Amino acid sequence: MRQVQDPQLKLGSVGIEEIRLNPKSRDDIPAILLGLQHLYADADLRLRLFALLEQELCPGVSLDLGRPGLELWKIVVMGVVMQGLGCDFDRLHELVNEHRTLRKFLGHATDWDETAYEYQTVVDNVCLLRPELLAAIGQLVVESGHRVAKKKRGEPLRGRCDSFVVETDVHYPTDVSLLWDAMRCLLRTTGRAAGRHGVRGWRQWRHLSREVQTRFHRVRATRRARMHLERVEAYLQICRALVARAETTLGELGAVAPLTGLRIEGYLAHARRQIDQVERRLLRGETIPHDEKVFSIFEEHTRWISKGKAGRPVELGVPVCVLEDQHGFLLHHEILWEGGDTDIAVPMIEAAQARYPDLRACSFDRGFHSPANRLRLDALLEHNVLPRKGRRSRADHVREEDPAFVAARKQHPAVESAIHNLEHRGLDRVRACGPDGFARVVALSVLAFNIHRLGLLLRRRALSRARRRTAA
């Protein structure tokens, strides 16, 4: 049983459209809440938003039967505030229970309403938000923001497209450290499961884990592991023996604990791969191909990105491509699970134009250039600002020295401000688990960015009106 919002106000509570926010406050919370208030106060926007929430968050859920769940409007408010501030669930839990203005947006009276939210309730409900739903809500926000920014009907949109690496929560990977990660998780999971189900052979799993850790530290402390191959061999020897023991135990545990068996199988696969790679690299002197490497056994979607940036030779994460318009709103984003900038340039424009047909021009960095991209983007856009890589022909010189092309290239670095803003809204390092959690956080950050931008425009308009009244 879920409702988008309780239609009956509680005693002492205030309608969301009537909540007074201080336009002079420069903090992020009032700007975010001002954007959310605008979405709620506009009747047409509110109906479309509520229809999306009912369709995506609770399809087939009865509105009359069952235990009451958290209202869908509250879930959106919590998610946007958390990602808009770039905070974690601990701070969000504190805010929803103690921040007076935020509690008004959640439908609580501030004087005597002592309704409290449990930490796990907050976590479970915010995690219900899916990237597809957040993208649809984001389209409503951008369309509303264009009206607030006084975009005329049919006025062309000019975009700026760039990509950046969103880091995952992983340590710097080496083959010997990844083998230790796999072994400690394998021993812990197998040992605890064996103790619960009475399987023999794992009573000393903690001691075995310390033995593996000791041999790992001996290898890691060696500057040149190839000069102390006996340490590497001792490390691999104990790992092979414990992997063989775990394989034997897996047959007994698989029947009584199938889910635990699947986890053990996963850790066994990681351990076998890392044993093989350590042996090939250190003992046989082979070079491991890049496509065989895994950079985290916990966040397997992590990529090794080397763009040659000063001070950042390597970034561990996943690239995200964003498209910003001249009004400061993000029209579209894509996560590059594989491939690079040249693979995403055309799909970005096609997806953005499907939602915003007025997109007529867009600027890119040289990293997006390829002959095929140049031809396809020329067909999609009236003004394609895609500089050529490498040596330019005379025709390229003429094209790139055109005043409109030069002006767009000068405005292109402004997209770095949007990227920096996103990094302050949780995209500096994503701590959510798995590719689904990563995609949710990225989509929620983009939505929070657009709502914050909408709130800034509304605050600027309110301050301008106040100054005019004062002058009159």
C-alpha positions in Angstrom: 0.0 0.0 0.0 1.6 3.2 -1.2 0.4 6.7 -1.9 2.1 9.4 -3.9 1.2 11.8 -1.2 -1.3 11.8 1.6 -4.2 14.1 0.4 -5.1 15.0 4.0 -2.8 17.5 5.7 -1.9 16.8 9.3 -2.8 19.1 12.1 -0.3 22.0 12.1 1.3 21.1 8.8 1.6 23.6 5.9 0.9 23.1 2.2 4.2 22.7 0.3 3.4 25.6 -2.0 2.9 27.9 1.1 6.2 27.1 2.8 8.3 30.3 3.0 11.9 30.0 2.0 14.5 32.7 2.5 15.6 33.9 -0.9 18.7 35.6 0.6 20.1 32.3 1.8 23.2 31.2 -0.2 23.1 27.6 1.1 22.3 24.7 -1.2 19.3 23.4 0.8 17.0 26.4 0.2 17.8 26.4 -3.5 17.0 22.7 -3.8 13.8 23.0 -1.8 12.8 26.0 -3.9 13.2 23.9 -7.1 11.1 21.1 -5.5 8.5 23.7 -4.4 8.2 25.0 -8.0 7.5 21.5 -9.3 4.9 20.9 -6.7 3.2 24.3 -7.0 2.7 24.0 -10.7 -0.5 21.9 -11.0 0.3 20.5 -14.4 3.9 19.6 -13.4 2.6 18.0 -10.2 0.1 15.8 -12.0 2.7 14.6 -14.5 5.2 14.0 -11.8 2.8 12.1 -9.6 1.7 10.0 -12.7 5.3 9.1 -13.3 5.8 8.1 -9.7 2.7 5.9 -9.6 3.6 4.2 -12.9 7.3 3.6 -12.2 7.7 3.2 -8.4 4.6 1.2 -7.5 3.1 -0.6 -10.6 0.5 -3.1 -9.5 0.7 -2.0 -5.8 -2.7 -1.5 -4.2 -3.5 1.9 -2.8 -5.9 0.5 -0.2 -4.6 -2.9 1.0 -1.4 -3.8 2.8 1.0 -2.1 5.2 1.5 1.6 4.5 4.8 2.4 2.7 6.6 5.6 2.5 4.9 8.2 0.3 6.4 8.5 -3.1 6.8 12.3 -2.9 8.9 11.9 0.3 11.2 9.4 -1.5 11.9 11.9 -4.3 12.5 14.7 -1.8 14.9 12.6 0.2 16.8 11.4 -2.8 17.2 14.8 -4.4 18.3 16.5 -1.1 20.9 13.8 -0.4 22.4 13.9 -3.8 22.1 17.7 -4.1 24.2 18.1 -1.0 26.6 15.3 -1.9 26.0 13.7 1.5 25.7 10.1 2.7 22.7 8.4 4.2 23.9 9.2 7.7 23.5 12.9 7.2 20.3 12.5 5.3 18.9 10.5 8.2 19.8 13.4 10.5 18.3 16.0 8.2 14.9 14.3 7.7 14.5 14.0 11.5 15.9 17.3 12.6 15.8 19.9 9.8 12.6 22.0 10.3 12.1 23.2 6.7 12.9 19.9 5.2 10.3 18.2 7.5 7.7 20.7 6.3 8.3 19.4 2.7 7.8 15.9 4.1 4.4 16.9 5.4 5.2 17.2 9.1 4.2 19.9 11.6 7.3 21.4 13.2 6.0 22.0 16.7 4.6 18.8 18.0 5.0 16.2 15.2 7.7 13.8 16.5 7.5 11.3 13.6 10.9 9.8 13.1 12.4 7.9 10.2 14.6 4.9 10.8 17.9 4.8 9.0 17.2 1.6 7.1 13.8 3.0 6.0 15.6 5.9 4.4 18.1 3.7 2.7 15.7 1.2 1.3 13.3 3.7 -0.1 15.8 6.0 -1.8 17.3 2.9 -3.4 13.9 2.3 -5.1 14.6 5.2 -7.5 15.6 3.9 -10.9 17.6 5.8 -13.6 14.7 5.6 -16.1 12.3 7.3 -13.7 14.9 9.9 -12.7 15.6 10.7 -16.4 11.8 11.2 -17.0 11.5 13.5 -13.9 14.6 15.3 -15.1 12.9 16.1 -18.4 10.0 17.7 -16.6 12.5 19.8 -14.6 14.4 21.0 -17.7 11.2 21.9 -19.5 10.1 23.9 -16.5 13.5 25.5 -16.2 13.4 26.6 -19.8 10.1 28.4 -19.1 11.6 30.1 -16.0 14.7 31.1 -18.0 12.2 32.6 -20.6 13.2 30.4 -23.5 11.0 31.3 -26.4 9.0 28.6 -28.2 11.2 27.2 -31.1 14.3 29.0 -29.8 17.3 26.8 -30.7 19.2 25.1 -27.9 23.0 25.2 -28.0 24.8 22.4 -26.2 28.2 21.7 -24.8 29.2 18.0 -24.5 32.1 16.5 -22.5 32.9 13.5 -20.5 34.6 12.9 -17.1 35.6 9.9 -15.0 33.4 9.2 -12.0 35.5 7.2 -9.6 34.3 4.0 -7.9 35.1 3.2 -4.3 38.1 0.9 -4.9 41.7 0.7 -3.8 44.6 0.8 -6.3 44.6 -2.6 -7.8 47.6 -5.0 -8.2 47.3 -8.7 -9.0 48.7 -9.7 -5.6 46.3 -7.4 -3.7 43.3 -8.5 -5.7 44.2 -12.1 -4.9 44.2 -11.2 -1.2 40.8 -9.6 -1.6 39.4 -12.7 -3.2 41.0 -15.1 -0.6 39.9 -13.2 2.5 36.3 -13.0 1.2 36.4 -16.6 0.2 37.7 -17.8 3.6 35.3 -15.6 5.6 32.2 -16.6 3.6 33.1 -20.3 3.5 34.2 -20.5 7.2 31.0 -18.8 8.5 28.7 -20.9 6.3 30.5 -24.1 7.3 30.1 -23.2 11.0 26.3 -22.5 10.5 25.7 -25.8 8.7 28.1 -28.1 10.6 30.6 -28.7 7.7 34.0 -29.8 9.0 37.4 -28.4 8.0 36.9 -24.7 8.6 37.2 -24.3 12.3 40.4 -22.3 12.0 39.4 -20.1 9.1 40.4 -17.0 10.9 43.9 -18.4 11.5 44.1 -19.4 7.8 43.1 -15.9 6.8 45.9 -14.4 8.9 48.4 -16.9 7.3 47.4 -15.7 3.8 47.6 -12.1 4.9 51.1 -12.6 6.3 52.4 -14.1 3.0 50.7 -11.4 1.1 52.4 -8.7 3.1 55.8 -10.4 2.5 55.2 -10.1 -1.2 53.9 -6.6 -1.1 56.8 -5.3 1.1 59.2 -6.5 -1.6 60.1 -3.7 -4.0 61.0 -6.1 -6.8 58.9 -9.3 -6.4 60.8 -11.0 -9.2 64.0 -11.0 -7.0 62.2 -12.9 -4.2 60.2 -15.5 -6.2 60.2 -17.9 -3.2 57.9 -15.4 -1.4 55.6 -15.3 -4.4 55.6 -19.1 -4.6 54.8 -19.5 -0.9 51.9 -17.0 -1.3 50.5 -18.9 -4.3 51.0 -22.3 -2.6 48.7 -21.5 0.3 46.2 -19.9 -1.9 46.0 -22.9 -4.2 45.6 -25.3 -1.2 42.7 -23.2 0.3 41.0 -22.8 -3.1 41.0 -26.6 -3.5 39.6 -27.0 0.0 36.9 -24.5 -0.7 35.9 -26.3 -3.9 35.5 -29.5 -2.0 33.3 -27.7 0.7 31.2 -26.0 -2.0 29.7 -29.4 -3.0 28.5 -29.9 0.6 27.2 -26.3 1.1 25.6 -26.0 -2.3 22.6 -28.2 -1.4 21.9 -26.6 2.0 22.8 -23.0 1.3 22.4 -22.3 -2.5 22.7 -18.5 -2.2 25.9 -18.7 -0.2 27.1 -21.3 -2.7 26.8 -18.8 -5.5 28.8 -16.2 -3.5 31.5 -18.8 -2.9 31.6 -19.7 -6.6 32.1 -16.0 -7.4 35.0 -15.6 -5.0 36.5 -18.9 -6.3 36.4 -17.6 -9.9 38.2 -14.4 -8.8 40.8 -16.3 -6.8 41.6 -18.7 -9.7 42.0 -15.9 -12.1 44.3 -13.9 -9.9 46.4 -17.0 -9.0 46.8 -17.6 -12.8 47.7 -13.9 -13.5 50.2 -13.7 -10.6 51.9 -16.9 -11.7 52.1 -15.8 -15.3 53.4 -12.3 -14.6 55.8 -12.9 -11.8 57.0 -16.5 -12.3 56.9 -16.8 -16.0 57.5 -13.2 -17.0 54.5 -12.8 -19.2 52.6 -9.5 -19.9 48.9 -9.8 -19.0 46.6 -8.4 -21.8 44.5 -5.4 -20.6 41.2 -7.1 -21.5 41.9 -10.0 -19.1 42.4 -7.7 -16.1 39.9 -6.9 -13.5 40.5 -3.8 -11.3 38.2 -4.7 -8.4 36.5 -7.9 -7.3 33.8 -5.8 -5.6 33.1 -3.2 -8.3 33.7 -5.2 -11.4 32.5 -2.4 -13.7 35.5 -0.3 -12.7 37.7 0.8 -15.7 41.3 1.9 -15.9 41.2 5.3 -17.5 44.4 7.1 -18.5 43.8 10.5 -20.2 47.2 12.0 -19.5 45.9 14.7 -17.1 48.5 16.5 -15.0 48.6 15.0 -11.5 46.2 12.3 -12.5 47.9 9.7 -14.6 45.3 7.0 -13.9 41.7 7.2 -12.8 39.7 4.2 -11.6 36.1 4.5 -12.3 33.6 4.8 -15.2 33.4 7.7 -17.7 30.2 9.7 -17.8 29.3 12.0 -20.7 27.0 15.0 -20.1 25.4 17.5 -22.4 24.7 21.0 -21.0 22.6 23.7 -22.8 23.1 27.5 -22.8 20.7 27.9 -19.9 22.8 25.7 -17.6 20.6 22.6 -17.6 21.9 19.1 -18.3 19.8 17.7 -21.2 21.2 14.2 -21.2 23.9 11.9 -19.8 25.3 8.6 -20.7 27.5 6.1 -18.8 30.3 4.7 -20.8 30.5 1.1 -19.5 32.8 0.4 -22.5 34.2 2.4 -25.4 35.3 6.0 -25.4 34.3 9.5 -26.5 34.3 8.7 -30.2 31.7 6.0 -29.6 29.2 8.2 -27.6 29.2 11.5 -29.6 26.4 10.6 -32.0 24.2 8.6 -29.6 24.4 11.5 -27.2 23.0 13.9 -29.8 20.4 11.5 -31.0 19.1 10.8 -27.5 19.0 14.5 -26.6 17.2 15.5 -29.8 14.6 12.8 -29.1 13.7 14.6 -25.9 14.5 18.2 -27.0 14.0 18.6 -30.7 15.2 22.3 -30.5 18.8 21.1 -30.0 20.4 22.6 -33.1 24.1 23.1 -32.2 26.6 21.5 -30.0 30.3 21.8 -29.2 32.8 19.0 -28.4 36.4 18.4 -27.6 38.8 17.0 -30.1 38.6 13.6 -28.3 35.1 13.1 -29.8 36.3 13.5 -33.4 36.3 10.8 -36.0 35.5 11.1 -39.7 32.3 9.1 -39.2 31.2 11.3 -36.3 31.9 14.4 -38.3 29.6 13.3 -41.1 26.8 12.1 -38.9 26.8 15.2 -36.6 26.8 17.5 -39.6 23.6 15.8 -40.7 22.0 16.0 -37.2 23.0 19.5 -36.2 22.8 22.9 -37.9 26.1 23.9 -36.3 28.5 21.1 -35.5 31.4 22.5 -33.5 33.6 19.4 -33.6 37.3 20.3 -34.0 39.5 17.9 -36.0 42.2 15.8 -34.4 45.8 16.2 -35.7 46.9 18.0 -38.8 44.2 20.1 -40.4 43.5 20.6 -44.1 42.9 24.0 -45.7 39.1 23.3 -45.6 39.4 22.5 -41.9 41.2 25.7 -41.3 38.5 27.7 -43.0 35.8 25.9 -41.1 37.4 26.3 -37.7 38.2 29.9 -38.2 34.6 30.8 -38.8 33.5 33.4 -36.2 30.5 31.3 -35.1 32.8 28.3 -34.7 35.4 30.3 -32.7 32.7 31.8 -30.5 31.3 28.3 -29.7 34.8 27.0 -28.9 35.4 29.8 -26.5 32.1 29.0 -24.7 32.8 25.3 -24.6 35.0 25.3 -21.4 31.9 26.4 -19.4 30.9 22.7 -19.3 33.7 22.1 -16.9 31.8 24.2 -14.4 28.9 21.8 -14.7 31.2 18.8 -14.3 32.7 20.4 -11.2 29.2 21.0 -9.8 28.3 17.4 -10.4 31.4 16.3 -8.5 30.2 18.3 -5.5 26.8 16.5 -5.8 28.2 13.0 -5.2 30.0 12.2 -8.5 33.5 12.7 -7.2 33.4 9.1 -5.9 30.4 6.8 -6.0 30.1 4.5 -3.0 27.0 2.7 -4.1 27.5 -1.0 -4.8 27.3 -2.6 -8.3 26.5 -1.1 -11.7 22.8 -0.6 -10.8 23.8 1.5 -7.7 26.3 3.4 -9.8 23.7 4.2 -12.5 21.2 5.3 -9.8 23.6 7.7 -8.2 24.7 9.3 -11.5 21.0 9.8 -12.6 20.1 11.2 -9.2 23.0 13.6 -9.2 22.0 14.9 -12.7 18.4 15.4 -11.4 19.6 17.2 -8.3 21.9 19.4 -10.4 18.9 20.5 -12.6 16.6 21.1 -9.6 19.3 23.1 -7.9 19.8 25.1 -11.1 16.0 25.7 -11.3 16.1 26.9 -7.7 18.9 29.3 -8.4 16.9 30.9 -11.3 13.8 31.2 -9.0 15.9 32.7 -6.2 17.4 35.2 -8.6 14.0 36.2 -9.9 12.7 36.6 -6.3 15.6 38.8 -5.3 15.1 40.9 -8.5 11.4 41.5 -7.6 12.4 42.4 -4.0 14.9 45.0 -5.3 12.3 46.5 -7.6 9.8 46.8 -4.8 12.4 48.4 -2.5 13.3 50.9 -5.2 9.7 51.8 -5.8 
